[in-house]
Amino acid sequence: MSPKTRLVLGRYSREAKEWPSCPLSLLPEEILRRSMDVGVVSDEGERAATYLQIDHSVVLQAVQEAFKGKIEVMSTRDALERYSWLRDYWWRLVRADADDYTRLADSLWDQGYFIRVFEGEKVILPLQSCLFMSTENINQNVHNIIIAEPRSEAHIITGCTVHPNVHSGLHVGVSEFYVKEGAKLTFTMIHSWAREVEVRPRSAALIEDDATFISNYVSLKPVKSLQMYPTAYCRGEDSRVSFNSIIYGVGESKIDVGAKVVLQGEGSRGEVVSRAVATDKAQIYVRGFLLGEHEESRAHLECRGLLLSDEAMIHAIPELLAKVKGAELSHEAAVGKIAEDQILYLMARGFSRDEAESLIVNGCQHTGAPGEAQQGHQEDDRRNDPWSTINR
């Protein structure tokens, strides 16, 4: 472990109690309630499969009877012991030495989930996973592998959250997605952290011929700092990727999110759509990088931000790079405040100020916030260090 990695880890504890395996229904009420807040339901019959990890312990890894032989879910440690071929997928898309956090996840690995959807299977119920932190100031490092075999289809809902008594900690999540020929994978990740929790997802996806990967991300609760910059490689012919995110920055949260799309296959398509709202003293950086490497490729980047406080900040950083003639890349970015006349208009009709702001915020997801100012493309001299805006 490098000195920098030790420094990162030094602020956090590696001591965690062992949690026994059990059904979701037998977990403490406060854990069930927090899990439900991030989309993980206690009725396992409503999900095709369930994976739950608390701190460093795998509590549940189960496939509903009707879906056995169609999907499999287990810890990555169990999967690596069972399948020697899985080593070919391990640290293939995300480098173990990419930064201090990937090195930490590599040297102190705390399980994570392996999900595989078998060839040709279309799973009608969502699969669910939950990565839960129950110990104050703990460090949790997970490594997930998700494989959608050819012509399969599935939707995974993963929720990450903490116990009500947990206020600080470090979560590092490495995820590698393999979407094979003709497959469609939808991945929805919901975060609900605490004010002193630091979060470092490190993710990448490989998309093959005629395959589709849809990634949805939602974060609506305070967090000390969040850094996330997933990369999708549209390597196959007619491959598709869509990144969608909804971010609400509150308190003194420092949030640096984005996505990178690399268009390598003929007819490949990509989309990055972000919605960000910042209030209090929150700082939000919204990044997007479209890289066209094939002449028959196309992608679009869109960011809309809304400021609810004079002390908050949103910085949209779109980047487009076409390396071949014929690649079509486009973007639009808008950041602004709620216009006072719109608030007064609604207040004059009986709404409180909070109600008026809520109506406008909800409406801006479709129409754009009143008073938005269009921002042109911005060059960023920190391209080689996407986390330069947040202190490590």
C-alpha positions as a Markdown table, in Angstrom:
| # | Residue | x | y | z |
|---|---|---|---|---|
| 1 | Met | 0.0 | 0.0 | 0.0 |
| 2 | Ser | 1.4 | 3.4 | -1.0 |
| 3 | Pro | 2.0 | 6.2 | 1.5 |
| 4 | Lys | -0.9 | 8.2 | -0.2 |
| 5 | Thr | -3.2 | 5.3 | 0.1 |
| 6 | Arg | -2.4 | 4.9 | 3.8 |
| 7 | Leu | -3.1 | 8.6 | 4.2 |
| 8 | Val | -6.5 | 8.2 | 2.6 |
| 9 | Leu | -7.3 | 5.2 | 4.8 |
| 10 | Gly | -5.8 | 6.7 | 8.0 |
| 11 | Arg | -8.9 | 8.8 | 8.8 |
| 12 | Tyr | -11.2 | 5.7 | 8.8 |
| 13 | Ser | -11.7 | 2.5 | 10.7 |
| 14 | Arg | -11.4 | -1.0 | 9.3 |
| 15 | Glu | -13.1 | -2.6 | 12.3 |
| 16 | Ala | -16.6 | -3.9 | 11.7 |
| 17 | Lys | -18.7 | -6.5 | 13.4 |
| 18 | Glu | -19.7 | -9.7 | 11.6 |
| 19 | Trp | -23.3 | -9.8 | 10.4 |
| 20 | Pro | -24.9 | -13.2 | 10.1 |
| 21 | Ser | -26.7 | -14.3 | 6.9 |
| 22 | Cys | -30.5 | -13.9 | 7.1 |
| 23 | Pro | -33.6 | -12.9 | 5.1 |
| 24 | Leu | -34.3 | -9.2 | 4.7 |
| 25 | Ser | -37.4 | -9.6 | 6.9 |
| 26 | Leu | -35.3 | -10.4 | 9.9 |
| 27 | Leu | -33.1 | -7.3 | 9.7 |
| 28 | Pro | -33.5 | -4.5 | 12.2 |
| 29 | Glu | -36.3 | -2.0 | 11.3 |
| 30 | Glu | -33.9 | 0.9 | 11.0 |
| 31 | Ile | -31.9 | -1.0 | 8.4 |
| 32 | Leu | -35.0 | -2.0 | 6.4 |
| 33 | Arg | -36.3 | 1.5 | 6.5 |
| 34 | Arg | -33.1 | 3.0 | 5.2 |
| 35 | Ser | -32.8 | 0.3 | 2.5 |
| 36 | Met | -36.3 | 1.0 | 1.3 |
| 37 | Asp | -35.4 | 4.7 | 0.9 |
| 38 | Val | -32.9 | 3.7 | -1.8 |
| 39 | Gly | -35.2 | 1.3 | -3.6 |
| 40 | Val | -34.4 | -2.0 | -1.9 |
| 41 | Val | -37.7 | -3.7 | -0.9 |
| 42 | Ser | -38.0 | -6.1 | 2.0 |
| 43 | Asp | -40.4 | -8.4 | 0.0 |
| 44 | Glu | -37.9 | -10.6 | -1.9 |
| 45 | Gly | -40.8 | -11.9 | -4.0 |
| 46 | Glu | -40.9 | -8.5 | -5.8 |
| 47 | Arg | -37.4 | -8.8 | -7.0 |
| 48 | Ala | -35.8 | -11.5 | -9.2 |
| 49 | Ala | -32.7 | -11.6 | -6.9 |
| 50 | Thr | -31.3 | -9.8 | -3.9 |
| 51 | Tyr | -27.8 | -9.0 | -2.7 |
| 52 | Leu | -27.2 | -7.2 | 0.6 |
| 53 | Gln | -23.9 | -6.4 | 2.2 |
| 54 | Ile | -23.5 | -4.6 | 5.6 |
| 55 | Asp | -20.1 | -3.2 | 6.2 |
| 56 | His | -17.8 | -6.1 | 5.2 |
| 57 | Ser | -20.4 | -8.9 | 5.7 |
| 58 | Val | -22.5 | -10.5 | 3.0 |
| 59 | Val | -25.9 | -10.9 | 4.6 |
| 60 | Leu | -28.0 | -12.1 | 1.7 |
| 61 | Gln | -27.3 | -13.4 | -1.8 |
| 62 | Ala | -30.4 | -15.1 | -3.2 |
| 63 | Val | -32.2 | -15.7 | -6.5 |
| 64 | Gln | -36.0 | -16.1 | -6.5 |
| 65 | Glu | -37.0 | -19.7 | -7.4 |
| 66 | Ala | -38.7 | -18.6 | -10.7 |
| 67 | Phe | -35.5 | -17.1 | -12.0 |
| 68 | Lys | -33.0 | -19.8 | -11.1 |
| 69 | Gly | -31.1 | -20.9 | -14.2 |
| 70 | Lys | -31.7 | -17.4 | -15.7 |
| 71 | Ile | -29.6 | -15.2 | -13.5 |
| 72 | Glu | -27.1 | -15.7 | -10.7 |
| 73 | Val | -26.1 | -13.4 | -7.8 |
| 74 | Met | -23.3 | -13.9 | -5.3 |
| 75 | Ser | -20.4 | -12.1 | -3.7 |
| 76 | Thr | -17.5 | -11.5 | -6.0 |
| 77 | Arg | -15.3 | -13.5 | -3.6 |
| 78 | Asp | -17.5 | -16.5 | -4.1 |
| 79 | Ala | -17.7 | -16.0 | -7.8 |
| 80 | Leu | -14.0 | -15.8 | -8.2 |
| 81 | Glu | -13.6 | -19.1 | -6.3 |
| 82 | Arg | -16.3 | -20.7 | -8.4 |
| 83 | Tyr | -15.3 | -19.4 | -11.9 |
| 84 | Ser | -11.6 | -19.3 | -13.0 |
| 85 | Trp | -12.7 | -17.4 | -16.2 |
| 86 | Leu | -13.9 | -14.5 | -14.1 |
| 87 | Arg | -10.3 | -13.4 | -13.7 |
| 88 | Asp | -10.4 | -12.2 | -17.3 |
| 89 | Tyr | -13.1 | -9.6 | -16.2 |
| 90 | Trp | -11.4 | -8.6 | -13.0 |
| 91 | Trp | -9.8 | -5.1 | -13.1 |
| 92 | Arg | -10.1 | -5.2 | -16.9 |
| 93 | Leu | -12.1 | -2.0 | -17.4 |
| 94 | Val | -11.0 | -0.1 | -14.3 |
| 95 | Arg | -7.3 | -0.1 | -13.5 |
| 96 | Ala | -6.3 | -1.2 | -10.0 |
| 97 | Asp | -3.7 | 1.6 | -10.0 |
| 98 | Ala | -5.8 | 4.3 | -11.4 |
| 99 | Asp | -5.8 | 6.4 | -8.2 |
| 100 | Asp | -5.4 | 6.0 | -4.4 |
| 101 | Tyr | -9.0 | 4.8 | -4.1 |
| 102 | Thr | -8.7 | 2.0 | -6.6 |
| 103 | Arg | -5.5 | 0.9 | -5.0 |
| 104 | Leu | -7.3 | 0.9 | -1.6 |
| 105 | Ala | -10.1 | -1.2 | -3.1 |
| 106 | Asp | -7.5 | -3.6 | -4.5 |
| 107 | Ser | -5.4 | -4.0 | -1.4 |
| 108 | Leu | -8.4 | -4.1 | 1.2 |
| 109 | Trp | -11.2 | -5.7 | -0.7 |
| 110 | Asp | -14.5 | -6.1 | 1.1 |
| 111 | Gln | -16.5 | -8.3 | -1.2 |
| 112 | Gly | -19.1 | -6.7 | -3.5 |
| 113 | Tyr | -21.6 | -8.4 | -5.9 |
| 114 | Phe | -21.3 | -10.5 | -9.0 |
| 115 | Ile | -24.4 | -10.5 | -11.2 |
| 116 | Arg | -24.8 | -12.5 | -14.4 |
| 117 | Val | -27.8 | -12.6 | -16.7 |
| 118 | Phe | -27.7 | -15.8 | -18.8 |
| 119 | Glu | -27.7 | -15.7 | -22.6 |
| 120 | Gly | -31.1 | -15.0 | -24.1 |
| 121 | Glu | -32.9 | -14.5 | -20.8 |
| 122 | Lys | -35.2 | -11.5 | -20.4 |
| 123 | Val | -35.7 | -10.9 | -16.7 |
| 124 | Ile | -39.1 | -9.3 | -16.1 |
| 125 | Leu | -38.5 | -8.3 | -12.4 |
| 126 | Pro | -35.7 | -6.0 | -11.3 |
| 127 | Leu | -32.7 | -7.4 | -9.4 |
| 128 | Gln | -31.7 | -5.5 | -6.3 |
| 129 | Ser | -28.6 | -4.9 | -4.3 |
| 130 | Cys | -27.8 | -2.9 | -1.2 |
| 131 | Leu | -24.4 | -1.8 | 0.1 |
| 132 | Phe | -25.0 | -0.6 | 3.6 |
| 133 | Met | -22.7 | 1.0 | 6.2 |
| 134 | Ser | -23.7 | 0.4 | 9.8 |
| 135 | Thr | -20.5 | 1.4 | 11.7 |
| 136 | Glu | -19.5 | 5.0 | 12.4 |
| 137 | Asn | -16.4 | 6.2 | 10.5 |
| 138 | Ile | -15.9 | 2.8 | 8.7 |
| 139 | Asn | -14.2 | 2.2 | 5.4 |
| 140 | Gln | -16.0 | -0.1 | 2.9 |
| 141 | Asn | -14.4 | -1.1 | -0.3 |
| 142 | Val | -16.4 | -3.2 | -2.8 |
| 143 | His | -15.7 | -4.5 | -6.3 |
| 144 | Asn | -18.7 | -5.4 | -8.4 |
| 145 | Ile | -18.8 | -7.4 | -11.7 |
| 146 | Ile | -22.0 | -7.3 | -13.8 |
| 147 | Ile | -22.3 | -9.4 | -17.0 |
| 148 | Ala | -25.2 | -9.3 | -19.4 |
| 149 | Glu | -24.7 | -12.3 | -21.7 |
| 150 | Pro | -25.7 | -12.1 | -25.4 |
| 151 | Arg | -29.4 | -11.2 | -26.1 |
| 152 | Ser | -30.3 | -10.9 | -22.4 |
| 153 | Glu | -32.2 | -8.1 | -20.7 |
| 154 | Ala | -32.4 | -7.0 | -17.1 |
| 155 | His | -32.8 | -4.1 | -14.8 |
| 156 | Ile | -30.7 | -3.8 | -11.6 |
| 157 | Ile | -31.5 | -1.4 | -8.8 |
| 158 | Thr | -28.7 | -0.8 | -6.4 |
| 159 | Gly | -29.0 | 1.3 | -3.2 |
| 160 | Cys | -26.2 | 2.6 | -1.1 |
| 161 | Thr | -26.9 | 4.1 | 2.3 |
| 162 | Val | -26.0 | 4.3 | 6.0 |
| 163 | His | -27.5 | 3.5 | 9.4 |
| 164 | Pro | -29.3 | 6.5 | 11.0 |
| 165 | Asn | -26.5 | 6.6 | 13.7 |
| 166 | Val | -23.7 | 6.8 | 11.1 |
| 167 | His | -22.5 | 10.3 | 10.2 |
| 168 | Ser | -19.0 | 9.7 | 8.7 |
| 169 | Gly | -17.2 | 7.0 | 6.6 |
| 170 | Leu | -15.5 | 6.2 | 3.3 |
| 171 | His | -17.2 | 4.1 | 0.7 |
| 172 | Val | -15.2 | 3.0 | -2.4 |
| 173 | Gly | -17.2 | 1.2 | -5.1 |
| 174 | Val | -15.5 | -0.3 | -8.2 |
| 175 | Ser | -18.0 | -1.6 | -10.8 |
| 176 | Glu | -17.2 | -3.2 | -14.1 |
| 177 | Phe | -20.1 | -3.8 | -16.6 |
| 178 | Tyr | -20.0 | -6.1 | -19.6 |
| 179 | Val | -23.0 | -5.8 | -21.9 |
| 180 | Lys | -22.6 | -8.4 | -24.6 |
| 181 | Glu | -24.0 | -8.7 | -28.2 |
| 182 | Gly | -27.7 | -7.8 | -28.4 |
| 183 | Ala | -28.1 | -7.4 | -24.6 |
| 184 | Lys | -29.8 | -4.6 | -22.8 |
| 185 | Leu | -28.9 | -3.7 | -19.2 |
| 186 | Thr | -30.5 | -0.9 | -17.2 |
| 187 | Phe | -28.6 | 0.0 | -14.0 |
| 188 | Thr | -30.2 | 2.4 | -11.5 |
| 189 | Met | -28.1 | 3.5 | -8.5 |
| 190 | Ile | -29.6 | 5.5 | -5.6 |
| 191 | His | -27.4 | 7.1 | -3.0 |
| 192 | Ser | -28.5 | 8.3 | 0.4 |
| 193 | Trp | -25.5 | 9.1 | 2.6 |
| 194 | Ala | -24.7 | 11.4 | 5.5 |
| 195 | Arg | -23.0 | 14.8 | 5.9 |
| 196 | Glu | -19.5 | 13.5 | 6.7 |
| 197 | Val | -19.4 | 10.5 | 4.4 |
| 198 | Glu | -17.0 | 10.4 | 1.5 |
| 199 | Val | -18.0 | 8.4 | -1.6 |
| 200 | Arg | -15.7 | 7.3 | -4.5 |
| 201 | Pro | -17.4 | 5.2 | -7.2 |
| 202 | Arg | -15.1 | 4.0 | -9.9 |
| 203 | Ser | -16.9 | 2.4 | -12.8 |
| 204 | Ala | -16.6 | 1.5 | -16.5 |
| 205 | Ala | -18.7 | -0.4 | -19.1 |
| 206 | Leu | -17.9 | -2.3 | -22.2 |
| 207 | Ile | -20.8 | -2.4 | -24.8 |
| 208 | Glu | -20.7 | -4.9 | -27.7 |
| 209 | Asp | -22.6 | -5.1 | -31.0 |
| 210 | Asp | -26.2 | -4.0 | -30.9 |
| 211 | Ala | -26.1 | -3.8 | -27.1 |
| 212 | Thr | -27.6 | -1.1 | -24.9 |
| 213 | Phe | -26.4 | 0.1 | -21.5 |
| 214 | Ile | -28.6 | 2.6 | -19.5 |
| 215 | Ser | -27.2 | 4.1 | -16.3 |
| 216 | Asn | -29.4 | 6.1 | -14.0 |
| 217 | Tyr | -28.0 | 7.9 | -10.9 |
| 218 | Val | -29.9 | 9.7 | -8.2 |
| 219 | Ser | -28.4 | 11.5 | -5.1 |
| 220 | Leu | -30.7 | 13.7 | -3.1 |
| 221 | Lys | -29.2 | 13.6 | 0.4 |
| 222 | Pro | -26.2 | 15.5 | 2.0 |
| 223 | Val | -22.7 | 14.0 | 1.5 |
| 224 | Lys | -19.3 | 15.3 | 2.5 |
| 225 | Ser | -17.8 | 14.6 | -0.9 |
| 226 | Leu | -18.7 | 12.5 | -4.0 |
| 227 | Gln | -16.4 | 11.9 | -7.0 |
| 228 | Met | -17.9 | 9.8 | -9.9 |
| 229 | Tyr | -16.8 | 9.7 | -13.5 |
| 230 | Pro | -17.9 | 6.4 | -15.1 |
| 231 | Thr | -16.7 | 5.6 | -18.6 |
| 232 | Ala | -18.6 | 3.6 | -21.3 |
| 233 | Tyr | -16.8 | 2.1 | -24.2 |
| 234 | Cys | -19.2 | 1.7 | -27.1 |
| 235 | Arg | -16.9 | -0.8 | -28.9 |
| 236 | Gly | -19.5 | -2.7 | -30.8 |
| 237 | Glu | -21.4 | -1.9 | -34.0 |
| 238 | Asp | -24.7 | -0.1 | -33.2 |
| 239 | Ser | -23.9 | -0.1 | -29.5 |
| 240 | Arg | -25.8 | 2.4 | -27.3 |
| 241 | Val | -25.2 | 4.1 | -23.9 |
| 242 | Ser | -27.2 | 6.5 | -21.9 |
| 243 | Phe | -26.1 | 8.2 | -18.7 |
| 244 | Asn | -28.8 | 10.0 | -16.7 |
| 245 | Ser | -28.3 | 11.7 | -13.4 |
| 246 | Ile | -30.3 | 13.7 | -10.9 |
| 247 | Ile | -28.2 | 15.5 | -8.2 |
| 248 | Tyr | -29.4 | 17.6 | -5.3 |
| 249 | Gly | -26.6 | 19.3 | -3.4 |
| 250 | Val | -27.4 | 20.5 | 0.1 |
| 251 | Gly | -25.5 | 21.7 | 3.1 |
| 252 | Glu | -21.8 | 21.9 | 2.4 |
| 253 | Ser | -21.7 | 18.9 | 0.0 |
| 254 | Lys | -18.9 | 18.8 | -2.6 |
| 255 | Ile | -20.1 | 16.8 | -5.5 |
| 256 | Asp | -18.1 | 16.1 | -8.7 |
| 257 | Val | -20.0 | 13.9 | -11.1 |
| 258 | Gly | -19.8 | 13.2 | -14.8 |
| 259 | Ala | -19.6 | 10.5 | -17.5 |
| 260 | Lys | -17.3 | 9.8 | -20.4 |
| 261 | Val | -18.5 | 8.1 | -23.6 |
| 262 | Val | -16.0 | 6.6 | -26.0 |
| 263 | Leu | -17.6 | 5.9 | -29.4 |
| 264 | Gln | -15.5 | 3.2 | -31.1 |
| 265 | Gly | -18.0 | 1.1 | -33.1 |
| 266 | Glu | -19.7 | 1.9 | -36.4 |
| 267 | Gly | -23.2 | 3.4 | -35.7 |
| 268 | Ser | -22.4 | 3.7 | -31.9 |
| 269 | Arg | -24.5 | 6.3 | -30.0 |
| 270 | Gly | -24.2 | 8.0 | -26.7 |
| 271 | Glu | -26.1 | 10.4 | -24.4 |
| 272 | Val | -25.2 | 12.1 | -21.1 |
| 273 | Val | -28.1 | 14.0 | -19.4 |
| 274 | Ser | -27.6 | 15.7 | -16.1 |
| 275 | Arg | -30.0 | 17.6 | -13.8 |
| 276 | Ala | -28.4 | 19.4 | -10.8 |
| 277 | Val | -29.9 | 21.5 | -8.0 |
| 278 | Ala | -27.7 | 23.2 | -5.5 |
| 279 | Thr | -28.7 | 25.0 | -2.3 |
| 280 | Asp | -27.0 | 26.2 | 1.0 |
| 281 | Lys | -23.2 | 26.1 | 0.4 |
| 282 | Ala | -23.2 | 23.0 | -1.9 |
| 283 | Gln | -20.7 | 22.8 | -4.7 |
| 284 | Ile | -21.6 | 20.7 | -7.8 |
| 285 | Tyr | -19.3 | 20.1 | -10.7 |
| 286 | Val | -21.1 | 18.4 | -13.6 |
| 287 | Arg | -18.8 | 16.9 | -16.3 |
| 288 | Gly | -19.3 | 15.2 | -19.6 |
| 289 | Phe | -16.8 | 14.0 | -22.1 |
| 290 | Leu | -17.8 | 12.7 | -25.5 |
| 291 | Leu | -15.0 | 11.1 | -27.5 |
| 292 | Gly | -15.7 | 10.2 | -31.2 |
| 293 | Glu | -13.3 | 7.6 | -32.5 |
| 294 | His | -15.5 | 6.3 | -35.4 |
| 295 | Glu | -16.7 | 8.2 | -38.4 |
| 296 | Glu | -20.2 | 6.7 | -38.1 |
| 297 | Ser | -20.8 | 7.7 | -34.4 |
| 298 | Arg | -23.0 | 10.3 | -32.7 |
| 299 | Ala | -23.5 | 11.5 | -29.1 |
| 300 | His | -25.1 | 14.4 | -27.2 |
| 301 | Leu | -24.4 | 15.9 | -23.8 |
| 302 | Glu | -27.0 | 18.0 | -21.9 |
| 303 | Cys | -26.7 | 19.6 | -18.5 |
| 304 | Arg | -29.2 | 21.8 | -16.7 |
| 305 | Gly | -28.5 | 23.3 | -13.3 |
| 306 | Leu | -30.6 | 25.3 | -10.8 |
| 307 | Leu | -29.2 | 27.4 | -8.0 |
| 308 | Leu | -31.3 | 28.0 | -4.9 |
| 309 | Ser | -28.8 | 29.8 | -2.8 |
| 310 | Asp | -26.3 | 32.7 | -3.4 |
| 311 | Glu | -23.6 | 30.7 | -1.6 |
| 312 | Ala | -24.1 | 27.5 | -3.7 |
| 313 | Met | -22.3 | 26.8 | -7.0 |
| 314 | Ile | -22.8 | 24.7 | -10.1 |
| 315 | His | -20.0 | 24.4 | -12.7 |
| 316 | Ala | -20.9 | 22.6 | -15.9 |
| 317 | Ile | -17.9 | 21.3 | -17.9 |
| 318 | Pro | -18.8 | 19.8 | -21.2 |
| 319 | Glu | -16.0 | 18.4 | -23.4 |
| 320 | Leu | -16.2 | 17.1 | -27.0 |
| 321 | Leu | -13.4 | 15.5 | -28.9 |
| 322 | Ala | -13.8 | 14.1 | -32.4 |
| 323 | Lys | -10.8 | 12.2 | -33.7 |
| 324 | Val | -12.2 | 11.2 | -37.1 |
| 325 | Lys | -14.2 | 13.0 | -39.8 |
| 326 | Gly | -17.9 | 12.2 | -39.6 |
| 327 | Ala | -18.3 | 11.8 | -35.9 |
| 328 | Glu | -21.2 | 14.0 | -34.7 |
| 329 | Leu | -20.9 | 15.4 | -31.1 |
| 330 | Ser | -23.1 | 18.1 | -29.6 |
| 331 | His | -23.8 | 19.6 | -26.2 |
| 332 | Glu | -25.9 | 22.2 | -24.4 |
| 333 | Ala | -25.5 | 23.5 | -20.8 |
| 334 | Ala | -27.6 | 25.9 | -18.8 |
| 335 | Val | -27.2 | 27.1 | -15.2 |
| 336 | Gly | -29.3 | 29.7 | -13.5 |
| 337 | Lys | -31.4 | 30.8 | -10.5 |
| 338 | Ile | -35.2 | 30.8 | -10.1 |
| 339 | Ala | -36.5 | 34.1 | -11.3 |
| 340 | Glu | -38.0 | 36.1 | -8.5 |
| 341 | Asp | -40.9 | 37.2 | -10.6 |
| 342 | Gln | -41.9 | 33.5 | -11.1 |
| 343 | Ile | -41.8 | 33.0 | -7.3 |
| 344 | Leu | -43.9 | 36.1 | -6.7 |
| 345 | Tyr | -46.4 | 35.1 | -9.4 |
| 346 | Leu | -47.1 | 31.8 | -7.6 |
| 347 | Met | -47.1 | 33.4 | -4.1 |
| 348 | Ala | -49.7 | 35.8 | -5.3 |
| 349 | Arg | -51.9 | 32.8 | -6.1 |
| 350 | Gly | -51.7 | 31.4 | -2.6 |
| 351 | Phe | -48.5 | 29.3 | -2.5 |
| 352 | Ser | -45.8 | 29.8 | 0.1 |
| 353 | Arg | -42.3 | 30.6 | -1.0 |
| 354 | Asp | -41.1 | 27.1 | -0.4 |
| 355 | Glu | -44.1 | 25.6 | -2.3 |
| 356 | Ala | -43.5 | 28.0 | -5.2 |
| 357 | Glu | -39.8 | 27.1 | -5.4 |
| 358 | Ser | -40.7 | 23.4 | -5.2 |
| 359 | Leu | -43.1 | 23.7 | -8.1 |
| 360 | Ile | -40.6 | 25.6 | -10.2 |
| 361 | Val | -37.8 | 23.1 | -9.4 |
| 362 | Asn | -40.0 | 20.1 | -10.3 |
| 363 | Gly | -41.1 | 21.9 | -13.5 |
| 364 | Cys | -37.6 | 22.7 | -14.6 |
| 365 | Gln | -36.8 | 19.0 | -15.2 |
| 366 | His | -38.9 | 19.3 | -18.3 |
| 367 | Thr | -39.0 | 22.9 | -19.3 |
| 368 | Gly | -35.8 | 24.5 | -18.0 |
| 369 | Ala | -35.6 | 26.8 | -15.0 |
| 370 | Pro | -36.9 | 30.3 | -15.5 |
| 371 | Gly | -34.1 | 32.8 | -15.8 |
| 372 | Glu | -31.6 | 30.2 | -17.0 |
| 373 | Ala | -28.6 | 31.6 | -18.9 |
| 374 | Gln | -27.1 | 29.5 | -21.6 |
| 375 | Gln | -23.4 | 28.7 | -21.2 |
| 376 | Gly | -21.2 | 27.8 | -24.1 |
| 377 | His | -18.6 | 25.1 | -24.3 |
| 378 | Gln | -15.9 | 25.6 | -21.6 |
| 379 | Glu | -12.4 | 24.4 | -21.9 |
| 380 | Asp | -11.0 | 22.8 | -18.7 |
| 381 | Asp | -7.3 | 22.7 | -18.2 |
| 382 | Arg | -7.8 | 19.9 | -15.5 |
| 383 | Arg | -8.8 | 17.3 | -18.1 |
| 384 | Asn | -6.1 | 15.0 | -16.9 |
| 385 | Asp | -7.2 | 15.2 | -13.3 |
| 386 | Pro | -11.0 | 15.1 | -13.1 |
| 387 | Trp | -10.9 | 15.2 | -9.3 |
| 388 | Ser | -8.8 | 18.4 | -9.0 |
| 389 | Thr | -11.7 | 20.4 | -7.7 |
| 390 | Ile | -12.1 | 18.3 | -4.5 |
| 391 | Asn | -9.3 | 17.9 | -2.0 |
| 392 | Arg | -8.3 | 14.3 | -1.4 |
